[in-house]
Amino acid sequence: MVGITIGENENIDKALKRFKKKYERSGILKEYKKRTFYVKPSIEKRMDAIKAKRRASREQAMKDRNS
């Protein structure tokens, strides 16, 4: 469970902003979205392959840009 301690004179907006950051970094929302619907294993493999292809092309583009 995500939680923060609020200082005595701390602004509520600052505390809320800290909480949101901590919540995002914990990955709770990402995990929830991932589990809301079922993805067939074959489709999951296909999506992973597409992501790997994009990642490789981005890395290649960065190498080309730097050299």
N, C-alpha and C positions, 0 to 999 in steps of 0.2 A: 504494500500500500504506500502511496506517495503522500508525503506530508512535509510541511515546513513549520518552523517556529517563527512567530512574528515578534519583532522587537517592540519594546515599550512605546517608543515614539515613531515607529515605522509607518510610513504612508501605506494605506491599504492597496493602492494601485501598484506600488512597488512589490508588495508581498504577493499580489495576484500574478504579476508578471513573472516573479521567481517561481511560483507554483506551476504556471503554464510551461515554463522552460523545463522544469524538472519532470513534469508529466510527459512532455514530448520526448525527452531523452530516455525515459524509462521504457518506451516502446509499447505501452499499454494500448494506445489507440490503434497502432499499427497491427498489433496482435489481434485485437478485436475485429478489425476489418478483414484480416486474413481468415479468421474463423467463421465469419458470418455466412459464407456460402461454400459449398463443396466444389473443388476443382478436381476433375479427373486426372489421374497420374499422367496419362499421355499428353494432356494439354499442359500440365505443369512442366513436363520435360520440354515441350515445344517452347513454352514461354521462357524457360531457363536458357535454352539454346539461343533464342532471339536476344535476350539480355546479354549473354556472353559475346555475341557477335557485335552488338552495339558498343559494349565496353572495349572490345579489341579495336574497333574502328576509331573510337575516341582516343585511345592510347596511341594509336598509330598517327592520328592527326596531331596530337601533342608533340610526338617525336619529330614529325615533319616540320612543325612550326618552330621548334626549338633549334633545329639544325640548319 
